[in-house]
Every structure is written in structure tokens, then in C-alpha cells.
Amino acid sequence: SQVVAPRFKLAKWQLPGTLNSVGTIWQSMYITISLVALLPFQCYDHPNGKSSISKFSEVVCWEGDYGVFFGLGVAATAIYAVGFFALTAYANLIAPRASAR
């Protein structure tokens, strides 16, 4: 931004404003990405006693390729859903001390 801004007479990016914009975009995608991460845990029952993932009915839960879906779901949920929540909770805890300076 500091290379492009002077050439096109744009305002330079400030770190707080940039972080605010990135956080807003990240927060707006939070629900969608979290729902995708939780897909492997959303199984529905068949009359034969087996179950499939709701969006991928060809994948039978707890059989075959389901382990890959389950592992990715656990990792994505832990990293993104829980991670982003922990980051925002931490930011809210330190915000009063940081703004008091």
C-alpha cells in the first residue's frame, strides 16, 4: 500500500484500519467456514442402519473414506472455528489494557 498509494494519490494504509478490515472479513466468513468444517459430523440414518453425511450421501459414516472427512473436519474445526473464537476472546480480554495506554 505504501508503494501504490503515492502513485495513485491514495491514503496510506494504517495498521489498525487494515487489521479491522481483515477481522471484519474473517468474521463475516466465520459461520460459512464453520458450517463446512462441521459437515463430517452431520450424518443422517438410513433404513438399513447405516448413516451418510448429509451433503455427501455417497459417503457412509464410519466406513471407507469417512475417516479422511472426519479427520479434516476435526482439524478444520479445531484450527478455524475454535481458533478464531479463542483469538477474538483473547483480543477482548487484552483490549481494555491496550487502550488504557
Biotite code that builds the C-alpha atoms (Angstrom):
import biotite.structure as struc

atoms = struc.array([
    struc.Atom([0.000, 0.000, 0.000], chain_id="A", res_id=1, res_name="SER", atom_name="CA", element="C"),
    struc.Atom([2.849, 2.408, 0.654], chain_id="A", res_id=2, res_name="GLN", atom_name="CA", element="C"),
    struc.Atom([4.209, 1.843, -2.860], chain_id="A", res_id=3, res_name="VAL", atom_name="CA", element="C"),
    struc.Atom([0.864, 2.090, -4.649], chain_id="A", res_id=4, res_name="VAL", atom_name="CA", element="C"),
    struc.Atom([-0.655, 4.874, -2.519], chain_id="A", res_id=5, res_name="ALA", atom_name="CA", element="C"),
    struc.Atom([1.657, 7.750, -3.565], chain_id="A", res_id=6, res_name="PRO", atom_name="CA", element="C"),
    struc.Atom([1.440, 6.845, -7.245], chain_id="A", res_id=7, res_name="ARG", atom_name="CA", element="C"),
    struc.Atom([-2.368, 6.946, -7.318], chain_id="A", res_id=8, res_name="PHE", atom_name="CA", element="C"),
    struc.Atom([-2.710, 9.603, -4.605], chain_id="A", res_id=9, res_name="LYS", atom_name="CA", element="C"),
    struc.Atom([-4.394, 7.176, -2.232], chain_id="A", res_id=10, res_name="LEU", atom_name="CA", element="C"),
    struc.Atom([-4.191, 7.365, 1.541], chain_id="A", res_id=11, res_name="ALA", atom_name="CA", element="C"),
    struc.Atom([-1.599, 5.068, 3.089], chain_id="A", res_id=12, res_name="LYS", atom_name="CA", element="C"),
    struc.Atom([-2.919, 2.077, 4.944], chain_id="A", res_id=13, res_name="TRP", atom_name="CA", element="C"),
    struc.Atom([-2.719, 2.286, 8.687], chain_id="A", res_id=14, res_name="GLN", atom_name="CA", element="C"),
    struc.Atom([-2.163, -0.928, 10.654], chain_id="A", res_id=15, res_name="LEU", atom_name="CA", element="C"),
    struc.Atom([-5.245, -0.601, 12.922], chain_id="A", res_id=16, res_name="PRO", atom_name="CA", element="C"),
    struc.Atom([-7.544, 0.062, 9.966], chain_id="A", res_id=17, res_name="GLY", atom_name="CA", element="C"),
    struc.Atom([-6.063, -2.793, 7.984], chain_id="A", res_id=18, res_name="THR", atom_name="CA", element="C"),
    struc.Atom([-6.431, -5.219, 10.897], chain_id="A", res_id=19, res_name="LEU", atom_name="CA", element="C"),
    struc.Atom([-10.004, -4.026, 11.416], chain_id="A", res_id=20, res_name="ASN", atom_name="CA", element="C"),
    struc.Atom([-10.838, -4.715, 7.762], chain_id="A", res_id=21, res_name="SER", atom_name="CA", element="C"),
    struc.Atom([-9.234, -8.150, 7.820], chain_id="A", res_id=22, res_name="VAL", atom_name="CA", element="C"),
    struc.Atom([-11.061, -9.012, 11.052], chain_id="A", res_id=23, res_name="GLY", atom_name="CA", element="C"),
    struc.Atom([-14.389, -7.900, 9.612], chain_id="A", res_id=24, res_name="THR", atom_name="CA", element="C"),
    struc.Atom([-13.937, -10.047, 6.505], chain_id="A", res_id=25, res_name="ILE", atom_name="CA", element="C"),
    struc.Atom([-12.785, -13.002, 8.599], chain_id="A", res_id=26, res_name="TRP", atom_name="CA", element="C"),
    struc.Atom([-15.758, -12.621, 10.912], chain_id="A", res_id=27, res_name="GLN", atom_name="CA", element="C"),
    struc.Atom([-18.208, -12.428, 8.011], chain_id="A", res_id=28, res_name="SER", atom_name="CA", element="C"),
    struc.Atom([-16.923, -15.756, 6.656], chain_id="A", res_id=29, res_name="MET", atom_name="CA", element="C"),
    struc.Atom([-16.791, -17.405, 10.104], chain_id="A", res_id=30, res_name="TYR", atom_name="CA", element="C"),
    struc.Atom([-20.246, -19.009, 10.048], chain_id="A", res_id=31, res_name="ILE", atom_name="CA", element="C"),
    struc.Atom([-19.924, -20.329, 6.496], chain_id="A", res_id=32, res_name="THR", atom_name="CA", element="C"),
    struc.Atom([-16.495, -21.855, 7.014], chain_id="A", res_id=33, res_name="ILE", atom_name="CA", element="C"),
    struc.Atom([-17.514, -23.272, 10.394], chain_id="A", res_id=34, res_name="SER", atom_name="CA", element="C"),
    struc.Atom([-20.552, -24.970, 8.844], chain_id="A", res_id=35, res_name="LEU", atom_name="CA", element="C"),
    struc.Atom([-18.358, -26.517, 6.148], chain_id="A", res_id=36, res_name="VAL", atom_name="CA", element="C"),
    struc.Atom([-15.891, -27.698, 8.809], chain_id="A", res_id=37, res_name="ALA", atom_name="CA", element="C"),
    struc.Atom([-18.746, -29.350, 10.726], chain_id="A", res_id=38, res_name="LEU", atom_name="CA", element="C"),
    struc.Atom([-20.187, -31.211, 7.702], chain_id="A", res_id=39, res_name="LEU", atom_name="CA", element="C"),
    struc.Atom([-18.477, -34.553, 8.509], chain_id="A", res_id=40, res_name="PRO", atom_name="CA", element="C"),
    struc.Atom([-20.326, -34.633, 11.839], chain_id="A", res_id=41, res_name="PHE", atom_name="CA", element="C"),
    struc.Atom([-23.773, -34.207, 10.253], chain_id="A", res_id=42, res_name="GLN", atom_name="CA", element="C"),
    struc.Atom([-24.811, -37.772, 9.470], chain_id="A", res_id=43, res_name="CYS", atom_name="CA", element="C"),
    struc.Atom([-28.346, -38.967, 8.793], chain_id="A", res_id=44, res_name="TYR", atom_name="CA", element="C"),
    struc.Atom([-29.659, -42.515, 9.285], chain_id="A", res_id=45, res_name="ASP", atom_name="CA", element="C"),
    struc.Atom([-30.652, -44.919, 6.520], chain_id="A", res_id=46, res_name="HIS", atom_name="CA", element="C"),
    struc.Atom([-33.363, -47.559, 6.970], chain_id="A", res_id=47, res_name="PRO", atom_name="CA", element="C"),
    struc.Atom([-30.648, -50.278, 6.754], chain_id="A", res_id=48, res_name="ASN", atom_name="CA", element="C"),
    struc.Atom([-28.980, -48.966, 9.948], chain_id="A", res_id=49, res_name="GLY", atom_name="CA", element="C"),
    struc.Atom([-26.083, -47.163, 8.267], chain_id="A", res_id=50, res_name="LYS", atom_name="CA", element="C"),
    struc.Atom([-25.696, -43.398, 8.041], chain_id="A", res_id=51, res_name="SER", atom_name="CA", element="C"),
    struc.Atom([-24.306, -40.934, 5.496], chain_id="A", res_id=52, res_name="SER", atom_name="CA", element="C"),
    struc.Atom([-23.033, -37.367, 5.545], chain_id="A", res_id=53, res_name="ILE", atom_name="CA", element="C"),
    struc.Atom([-25.972, -35.061, 4.834], chain_id="A", res_id=54, res_name="SER", atom_name="CA", element="C"),
    struc.Atom([-24.320, -33.183, 1.938], chain_id="A", res_id=55, res_name="LYS", atom_name="CA", element="C"),
    struc.Atom([-22.375, -36.182, 0.604], chain_id="A", res_id=56, res_name="PHE", atom_name="CA", element="C"),
    struc.Atom([-24.832, -39.073, 0.689], chain_id="A", res_id=57, res_name="SER", atom_name="CA", element="C"),
    struc.Atom([-22.374, -41.362, -1.114], chain_id="A", res_id=58, res_name="GLU", atom_name="CA", element="C"),
    struc.Atom([-20.024, -41.241, 1.916], chain_id="A", res_id=59, res_name="VAL", atom_name="CA", element="C"),
    struc.Atom([-21.165, -43.723, 4.565], chain_id="A", res_id=60, res_name="VAL", atom_name="CA", element="C"),
    struc.Atom([-20.315, -42.561, 8.079], chain_id="A", res_id=61, res_name="CYS", atom_name="CA", element="C"),
    struc.Atom([-17.680, -44.598, 9.921], chain_id="A", res_id=62, res_name="TRP", atom_name="CA", element="C"),
    struc.Atom([-16.787, -46.609, 6.797], chain_id="A", res_id=63, res_name="GLU", atom_name="CA", element="C"),
    struc.Atom([-14.306, -46.220, 3.927], chain_id="A", res_id=64, res_name="GLY", atom_name="CA", element="C"),
    struc.Atom([-13.323, -42.648, 3.084], chain_id="A", res_id=65, res_name="ASP", atom_name="CA", element="C"),
    struc.Atom([-15.231, -41.212, 6.031], chain_id="A", res_id=66, res_name="TYR", atom_name="CA", element="C"),
    struc.Atom([-12.054, -41.255, 8.145], chain_id="A", res_id=67, res_name="GLY", atom_name="CA", element="C"),
    struc.Atom([-10.483, -38.655, 5.848], chain_id="A", res_id=68, res_name="VAL", atom_name="CA", element="C"),
    struc.Atom([-13.582, -36.433, 6.058], chain_id="A", res_id=69, res_name="PHE", atom_name="CA", element="C"),
    struc.Atom([-13.718, -36.870, 9.816], chain_id="A", res_id=70, res_name="PHE", atom_name="CA", element="C"),
    struc.Atom([-10.029, -36.034, 10.291], chain_id="A", res_id=71, res_name="GLY", atom_name="CA", element="C"),
    struc.Atom([-10.277, -32.937, 8.117], chain_id="A", res_id=72, res_name="LEU", atom_name="CA", element="C"),
    struc.Atom([-13.427, -31.889, 9.953], chain_id="A", res_id=73, res_name="GLY", atom_name="CA", element="C"),
    struc.Atom([-11.741, -32.209, 13.340], chain_id="A", res_id=74, res_name="VAL", atom_name="CA", element="C"),
    struc.Atom([-8.671, -30.282, 12.149], chain_id="A", res_id=75, res_name="ALA", atom_name="CA", element="C"),
    struc.Atom([-10.705, -27.534, 10.458], chain_id="A", res_id=76, res_name="ALA", atom_name="CA", element="C"),
    struc.Atom([-12.977, -27.152, 13.474], chain_id="A", res_id=77, res_name="THR", atom_name="CA", element="C"),
    struc.Atom([-10.043, -27.002, 15.887], chain_id="A", res_id=78, res_name="ALA", atom_name="CA", element="C"),
    struc.Atom([-7.995, -24.597, 13.802], chain_id="A", res_id=79, res_name="ILE", atom_name="CA", element="C"),
    struc.Atom([-10.628, -22.305, 12.373], chain_id="A", res_id=80, res_name="TYR", atom_name="CA", element="C"),
    struc.Atom([-13.769, -22.390, 14.485], chain_id="A", res_id=81, res_name="ALA", atom_name="CA", element="C"),
    struc.Atom([-12.185, -22.803, 17.909], chain_id="A", res_id=82, res_name="VAL", atom_name="CA", element="C"),
    struc.Atom([-9.022, -20.904, 16.950], chain_id="A", res_id=83, res_name="GLY", atom_name="CA", element="C"),
    struc.Atom([-10.842, -17.806, 15.727], chain_id="A", res_id=84, res_name="PHE", atom_name="CA", element="C"),
    struc.Atom([-13.111, -17.836, 18.776], chain_id="A", res_id=85, res_name="PHE", atom_name="CA", element="C"),
    struc.Atom([-10.072, -18.088, 21.085], chain_id="A", res_id=86, res_name="ALA", atom_name="CA", element="C"),
    struc.Atom([-8.315, -15.269, 19.211], chain_id="A", res_id=87, res_name="LEU", atom_name="CA", element="C"),
    struc.Atom([-11.286, -12.924, 19.489], chain_id="A", res_id=88, res_name="THR", atom_name="CA", element="C"),
    struc.Atom([-11.796, -13.823, 23.162], chain_id="A", res_id=89, res_name="ALA", atom_name="CA", element="C"),
    struc.Atom([-8.120, -13.073, 23.839], chain_id="A", res_id=90, res_name="TYR", atom_name="CA", element="C"),
    struc.Atom([-8.351, -9.775, 21.922], chain_id="A", res_id=91, res_name="ALA", atom_name="CA", element="C"),
    struc.Atom([-11.375, -8.781, 24.009], chain_id="A", res_id=92, res_name="ASN", atom_name="CA", element="C"),
    struc.Atom([-9.524, -9.582, 27.225], chain_id="A", res_id=93, res_name="LEU", atom_name="CA", element="C"),
    struc.Atom([-6.446, -7.509, 26.368], chain_id="A", res_id=94, res_name="ILE", atom_name="CA", element="C"),
    struc.Atom([-8.314, -4.629, 24.675], chain_id="A", res_id=95, res_name="ALA", atom_name="CA", element="C"),
    struc.Atom([-9.043, -2.675, 27.884], chain_id="A", res_id=96, res_name="PRO", atom_name="CA", element="C"),
    struc.Atom([-5.398, -2.799, 28.979], chain_id="A", res_id=97, res_name="ARG", atom_name="CA", element="C"),
    struc.Atom([-4.123, -1.957, 25.498], chain_id="A", res_id=98, res_name="ALA", atom_name="CA", element="C"),
    struc.Atom([-6.456, 1.016, 25.079], chain_id="A", res_id=99, res_name="SER", atom_name="CA", element="C"),
    struc.Atom([-5.585, 2.367, 28.536], chain_id="A", res_id=100, res_name="ALA", atom_name="CA", element="C"),
    struc.Atom([-2.005, 3.010, 27.422], chain_id="A", res_id=101, res_name="ARG", atom_name="CA", element="C"),
])
